[in-house]
Amino acid sequence: MVGNTALVTGASSGIGAELARLHAAQGGDLVLVARRESALNELKSELESAHSIKATVIAADLAQPDSAEKIFAATEASGIQIDILINNAGFGGHGKFHERDLTQDQAMMQVNMVSLVNLTHLYLQGMVSRNSGKILHVASTAGFLPGPLQAVYYATKAFVVSFSQAIAQELSDTNVTSTALCPGPVATEFVEAGDLEGTSTWNNAASPESVAKCGYEAMFKGDLVKINEARLSFLINWFVPFLPRKMLLKMSQQSMEKQ
């Protein structure tokens, strides 16, 4: 039986906020992590009022190298046992790699990969010792192909997809699971924050509510990888691998070009 406290990063909006709402609706307590403390406090009030659960707010910037350790220290100091870790925080950015600000891409790698790995390492040890726990990594269908004009973002998501599956296998003799949620385009602040307005990819974006529900259910089933739409799953598994590589790269770039 998995305990009921979930830590959600990137919880102030989008998929993260919806995952928090889902967990609270199931009677689960929460640790809400993001940079925007005011938004987290609003969500805390909403969820505690609606579901009579306890939500703890930790304002943290996962682009800072020591952020994971500070988050872990805060939950340890408060005596909060994390039963479910939801690594949702992440961001992208548009443009040719050599023309982009390198510090932005370094911050992206820190948030999307390094802090995710650090948090997983810190909380996974307790889960294994208790022989109980769930981890959900919010990756992307971007993790299954290279992404010209979003080169670093796509590469970070490929890392997450690989990492999540590898540790899932390492944990196969325990009651701890690791799931990679790989949605296609989602209608969230990610688009504006990543300077992606005007790219055709987001014309038919899924709602954050639907993606969160898909991921939350997959996590509790212990799925290895979950893509949120059957059509996307078919394309990723049965179309993309067989395309000539240069054609795939050209199509991938075209999907990221601004109209």
C-alpha positions as CSV (number, residue, x, y, z in Angstrom):
1,M,0.0,0.0,0.0
2,V,1.5,3.3,-1.1
3,G,1.3,6.1,1.5
4,N,-0.6,9.3,0.7
5,T,1.9,12.2,0.5
6,A,3.0,13.3,-2.9
7,L,5.6,15.9,-3.7
8,V,4.9,17.7,-7.0
9,T,7.4,19.9,-8.7
10,G,6.2,22.7,-11.1
11,A,3.0,22.6,-9.1
12,S,2.0,26.3,-9.6
13,S,0.3,25.8,-13.0
14,G,-0.4,23.5,-15.9
15,I,0.1,19.7,-15.6
16,G,1.6,20.0,-12.1
17,A,-1.3,21.8,-10.6
18,E,-3.7,19.4,-12.2
19,L,-1.8,16.4,-10.8
20,A,-1.9,18.0,-7.4
21,R,-5.7,18.5,-7.7
22,L,-6.1,14.8,-8.7
23,H,-4.1,13.6,-5.8
24,A,-5.9,15.9,-3.3
25,A,-9.3,14.6,-4.7
26,Q,-8.1,11.1,-3.7
27,G,-7.5,12.3,-0.1
28,G,-3.8,12.6,-0.5
29,D,-1.6,15.1,1.2
30,L,0.8,17.2,-0.9
31,V,4.1,19.0,-0.9
32,L,3.8,21.7,-3.6
33,V,7.1,22.9,-5.1
34,A,7.6,25.7,-7.6
35,R,9.2,29.2,-7.8
36,R,6.0,31.2,-7.5
37,E,5.1,31.0,-3.8
38,S,1.9,33.1,-4.1
39,A,0.5,30.7,-6.8
40,L,1.4,27.7,-4.6
41,N,-0.3,29.3,-1.6
42,E,-3.5,29.8,-3.7
43,L,-3.4,26.2,-4.7
44,K,-2.8,25.1,-1.1
45,S,-5.8,27.0,0.1
46,E,-8.0,25.6,-2.7
47,L,-7.1,22.0,-2.1
48,E,-7.2,22.1,1.7
49,S,-10.6,23.7,1.6
50,A,-12.0,21.4,-1.0
51,H,-10.6,18.1,0.1
52,S,-9.6,18.5,3.8
53,I,-6.0,17.4,3.1
54,K,-2.7,19.0,4.2
55,A,-0.6,20.8,1.6
56,T,2.9,22.1,2.4
57,V,4.4,24.8,0.2
58,I,8.1,24.9,-0.7
59,A,9.2,27.8,-2.9
60,A,12.3,26.7,-4.8
61,D,14.0,27.3,-8.1
62,L,15.1,24.0,-9.6
63,A,17.5,25.8,-11.8
64,Q,19.7,26.3,-8.7
65,P,22.2,23.5,-8.3
66,D,21.4,22.9,-4.6
67,S,17.6,23.1,-4.9
68,A,16.9,19.4,-4.6
69,E,19.0,19.1,-1.4
70,K,17.2,22.1,0.1
71,I,13.8,20.6,-0.8
72,F,14.7,17.3,0.7
73,A,16.1,19.0,3.9
74,A,12.8,20.9,4.3
75,T,10.7,17.8,4.1
76,E,13.0,15.9,6.4
77,A,13.0,18.8,9.0
78,S,9.2,18.8,8.9
79,G,9.0,15.0,9.3
80,I,7.1,14.6,6.0
81,Q,7.5,11.2,4.4
82,I,7.3,11.4,0.6
83,D,5.5,8.4,-0.7
84,I,5.0,9.6,-4.3
85,L,7.5,11.8,-6.2
86,I,6.1,13.6,-9.3
87,N,8.9,15.2,-11.2
88,N,6.9,17.6,-13.4
89,A,8.9,20.8,-13.5
90,G,10.5,21.6,-16.8
91,F,10.8,24.2,-19.6
92,G,11.8,24.6,-23.2
93,G,13.1,27.3,-25.5
94,H,13.0,28.1,-29.2
95,G,15.7,28.8,-31.7
96,K,18.9,27.5,-33.2
97,F,21.2,26.2,-30.6
98,H,24.2,28.3,-31.5
99,E,22.1,31.5,-31.5
100,R,20.5,30.9,-28.1
101,D,21.7,32.2,-24.8
102,L,23.8,29.3,-23.4
103,T,22.9,30.1,-19.8
104,Q,19.2,29.5,-20.6
105,D,20.0,26.1,-22.0
106,Q,22.2,25.3,-19.0
107,A,19.3,26.2,-16.7
108,M,17.0,24.0,-18.8
109,M,19.4,21.1,-18.4
110,Q,19.6,21.7,-14.6
111,V,15.8,21.8,-14.2
112,N,14.8,19.1,-16.7
113,M,17.6,16.6,-15.9
114,V,19.9,17.3,-13.0
115,S,17.4,18.4,-10.4
116,L,15.1,15.6,-11.5
117,V,17.9,13.1,-10.9
118,N,18.9,14.6,-7.6
119,L,15.3,14.6,-6.2
120,T,14.8,11.0,-7.4
121,H,18.1,9.9,-5.7
122,L,17.2,11.6,-2.5
123,Y,13.6,10.3,-2.1
124,L,14.1,6.9,-3.8
125,Q,16.3,5.6,-1.0
126,G,13.5,6.0,1.5
127,M,11.0,4.4,-0.8
128,V,13.2,1.4,-1.4
129,S,13.9,1.0,2.4
130,R,10.1,1.0,3.0
131,N,9.5,-1.2,-0.1
132,S,6.8,1.2,-1.2
133,G,6.6,4.2,-3.5
134,K,5.7,5.7,-6.9
135,I,7.7,8.0,-9.1
136,L,6.2,9.9,-12.1
137,H,8.5,11.7,-14.4
138,V,6.8,14.1,-16.8
139,A,8.8,13.7,-20.0
140,S,7.4,14.2,-23.5
141,T,7.0,12.6,-26.9
142,A,9.9,15.0,-27.7
143,G,12.0,12.4,-26.0
144,F,11.6,9.9,-28.9
145,L,13.2,12.0,-31.6
146,P,15.7,14.9,-32.2
147,G,14.3,18.4,-32.1
148,P,15.9,21.0,-34.4
149,L,15.0,24.5,-33.0
150,Q,14.5,22.9,-29.6
151,A,17.7,20.8,-29.6
152,V,18.4,20.9,-25.9
153,Y,14.8,20.5,-24.7
154,Y,14.2,17.4,-26.8
155,A,17.6,15.9,-25.6
156,T,16.6,16.5,-22.0
157,K,13.4,14.7,-22.5
158,A,15.2,11.8,-24.2
159,F,17.3,11.6,-21.0
160,V,14.2,11.5,-18.8
161,V,12.6,8.7,-20.9
162,S,15.8,6.6,-20.7
163,F,16.5,7.3,-17.0
164,S,13.0,6.5,-15.9
165,Q,12.9,3.1,-17.7
166,A,16.3,2.2,-16.4
167,I,15.5,2.8,-12.8
168,A,12.2,1.0,-13.2
169,Q,14.0,-2.1,-14.2
170,E,16.4,-1.7,-11.3
171,L,13.4,-1.5,-9.0
172,S,11.6,-4.5,-10.5
173,D,12.1,-6.7,-7.5
174,T,10.6,-4.0,-5.2
175,N,7.2,-2.4,-4.7
176,V,8.5,0.9,-6.0
177,T,7.7,1.9,-9.6
178,S,9.0,4.6,-12.1
179,T,6.7,5.8,-14.9
180,A,7.6,8.2,-17.7
181,L,4.6,10.3,-18.9
182,C,5.2,11.3,-22.5
183,P,2.5,13.7,-23.6
184,G,2.4,15.4,-27.0
185,P,1.6,19.2,-27.1
186,V,-0.2,20.5,-24.0
187,A,-2.0,23.8,-23.7
188,T,-0.1,25.3,-20.8
189,E,2.2,28.3,-20.0
190,F,5.0,26.2,-21.5
191,V,4.2,27.6,-24.9
192,E,4.6,31.2,-24.0
193,A,7.5,30.6,-21.6
194,G,9.4,28.7,-24.3
195,D,8.8,31.3,-27.1
196,L,6.9,28.7,-29.0
197,E,3.8,30.8,-30.1
198,G,3.1,30.4,-33.8
199,T,4.5,26.9,-34.2
200,S,1.9,24.5,-35.8
201,T,2.6,21.8,-33.2
202,W,0.3,23.5,-30.6
203,N,-2.7,23.8,-32.9
204,N,-4.4,20.8,-31.4
205,A,-2.8,20.7,-27.9
206,A,-4.3,18.5,-25.2
207,S,-5.7,20.0,-22.0
208,P,-3.5,19.8,-18.9
209,E,-6.4,18.1,-17.1
210,S,-6.5,15.2,-19.5
211,V,-2.7,14.7,-19.5
212,A,-2.6,14.8,-15.7
213,K,-5.3,12.2,-15.4
214,C,-3.6,10.0,-18.0
215,G,-0.3,10.2,-16.1
216,Y,-1.7,9.8,-12.6
217,E,-3.6,6.6,-13.6
218,A,-0.5,5.3,-15.4
219,M,1.6,5.9,-12.3
220,F,-0.7,3.9,-10.1
221,K,-0.7,1.0,-12.6
222,G,3.1,1.1,-12.6
223,D,3.3,1.6,-16.4
224,L,6.8,2.1,-17.8
225,V,6.0,4.7,-20.4
226,K,2.6,6.4,-21.1
227,I,1.8,8.5,-24.2
228,N,-1.4,10.4,-23.7
229,E,-3.0,9.8,-27.1
230,A,-3.4,6.5,-29.1
231,R,-2.6,8.4,-32.4
232,L,0.6,9.7,-31.0
233,S,1.6,6.4,-29.5
234,F,1.1,4.8,-33.0
235,L,3.2,7.4,-34.7
236,I,6.0,7.2,-32.1
237,N,6.1,3.4,-32.0
238,W,5.3,2.4,-35.6
239,F,6.1,5.4,-37.9
240,V,9.0,7.5,-36.4
241,P,11.4,4.6,-36.0
242,F,11.1,3.6,-39.7
243,L,11.5,7.0,-41.3
244,P,14.8,7.9,-43.0
245,R,16.7,9.9,-40.5
246,K,17.1,13.1,-42.6
247,M,13.4,13.1,-43.5
248,L,12.6,12.8,-39.8
249,L,14.9,15.6,-38.9
250,K,13.3,17.8,-41.6
251,M,9.8,17.0,-40.4
252,S,10.8,17.7,-36.8
253,Q,12.2,21.1,-37.7
254,Q,9.2,22.0,-39.8
255,S,6.9,21.3,-36.8
256,M,8.9,23.9,-34.8
257,E,9.1,26.6,-37.4
258,K,7.0,29.7,-36.7
259,Q,4.2,30.4,-39.1
